[in-house]
Amino acid sequence: MKHLRASAAALCALTLTLTLTGCGQDRTTPDATNASVPPTVVDEVTAPRAATETGTLPDPRQSPLLRAQNNDTSAARARLGAAYVPQGRSLSAQALPAGVQTNKVALKVLILSSGAGDYGLAEARNMLGESGVPFDVLDASSQPLTPDALIGPDGVGRYQGVILTSNALLLPPDSSGLMPSALDSSEWQTLFEYEKAYGVRQLALYGYPGAVPEDYGLRAVAGAETSTTSMTPTAAGRSVLSDLTTANIPVRYAYSYPATVASVPGVTTTPLMTDAQGRVLAATSTSADGRERLLLTTAQNPALLHTQLLSYGLVNWLTRGVHLGEHRRFLQVDIDDWFLAGDHYNASTGGCTTKPSASAATTRSRCATSRAAFAATTR
């Protein structure tokens, strides 16, 4: 299904052209020549990418900043590590093909994954599946990201939105102890050029607030890393995540990197969710070239309450509210489960406790408490 790209105010009046497409994974065969390319790298942290294809490329693994970060034993670096972007065969993205129709995109979302063990893939699939939004998955660890993967032969964009399972698509540490991105520099530039040309938004489900592979205008607060916190929508957050109320959302069993907004030339950053100390846990930002991004600095899991509450609004933001599918929320207890033992929500602590089988009256009381706690966070 395709639609004409227009202003946000006119999205509901777009003319739709139907084309049957299926959900699933794009299984593009990697270019066999990639194996012979020397593994050179470019420093994405201490210097901007070179503008030409000549000259000696600095090796980020020798960067004093990255060496210091790699030796840092704080929880932040233990969790995500110091990252870098491998250098591609070209220092610039491939030019857009002739005949592109940048005002048309298919009603489908692209999920970019870092391959086996990717902790964000389950949530990306789940949040789109809940609303029935069609999607493709590209394993960036084994499949190249080329213009053909993003633009159809008719010049129409294949995707209306891009989800990064993590903002840098990190792979396991290499021999230097640093974590390389699954996309090389050319592939990142190809993705950014597509997003810019077609006005496609990018959602990073989890990431360290730094500058690799691009700067979101956020910086981590040293020593503030935690697995137990809460998040509250800002005024801008309630506008973007329109189904949320002003109530605090508990974050349990998920690692978070509280951040502050940094002044970055050309980047405009707007906090969406903050913790009790006012530190940022989610933000939108506009890049210097006009691309729209949203970064979450808290890990996501489809079984966790904060993820379930955020998913609907994130999909709407990513697709600008125009997408296939439908999302509904149900909160009820089946009569068959009233006398079963299980985990119960504790409203005073925000956690769950394991309880033995209880009487019907006690179980009804607990269910009412859980229902009220959930309802308080959503409209």
HELIX and SHEET records of a PDB file:
HELIX    1   1 ALA A    8  ALA A   13  5                                   6    
HELIX    2   2 ALA A   32  SER A   36  5                                   5    
HELIX    3   3 PRO A   60  GLN A   62  5                                   3    
HELIX    4   4 PRO A   64  ASN A   71  1                                   8    
HELIX    5   5 ALA A   75  ARG A   79  1                                   5    
HELIX    6   6 LEU A  121  SER A  131  1                                  11    
HELIX    7   7 PRO A  147  LEU A  150  1                                   4    
HELIX    8   8 SER A  185  TYR A  198  1                                  14    
HELIX    9   9 ALA A  235  VAL A  240  1                                   6    
HELIX   10  10 LEU A  305  THR A  319  1                                  15    
HELIX   11  11 ILE A  335  ASP A  337  5                                   3    
HELIX   12  12 ALA A  360  ALA A  375  1                                  16    
SHEET    1   A 4 LEU A  16  THR A  17  0                                        
SHEET    2   A 4 LYS A   2  LEU A   4 -1                                        
SHEET    3   A 4 GLN A 101  ALA A 106 -1                                        
SHEET    4   A 4 VAL A 156  GLY A 157  1                                        
SHEET    1   B 3 VAL A  41  VAL A  42  0                                        
SHEET    2   B 3 ALA A  83  PRO A  86 -1                                        
SHEET    3   B 3 MET A 179  PRO A 180  1                                        
SHEET    1   C 9 PHE A 135  ASP A 139  0                                        
SHEET    2   C 9 VAL A 109  SER A 113  1                                        
SHEET    3   C 9 GLY A 161  LEU A 164  1                                        
SHEET    4   C 9 ARG A 201  ALA A 204  1                                        
SHEET    5   C 9 GLU A 292  LEU A 296  1                                        
SHEET    6   C 9 VAL A 280  THR A 286 -1                                        
SHEET    7   C 9 THR A 268  THR A 274 -1                                        
SHEET    8   C 9 THR A 226  PRO A 233 -1                                        
SHEET    9   C 9 ILE A 249  SER A 256 -1                                        
SHEET    1   D 2 LEU A 218  ALA A 220  0                                        
SHEET    2   D 2 ALA A 259  VAL A 261 -1                                        
SHEET    1   E 2 GLY A 342  ASN A 346  0                                        
SHEET    2   E 2 GLY A 351  LYS A 355 -1                                        
END                                                                             
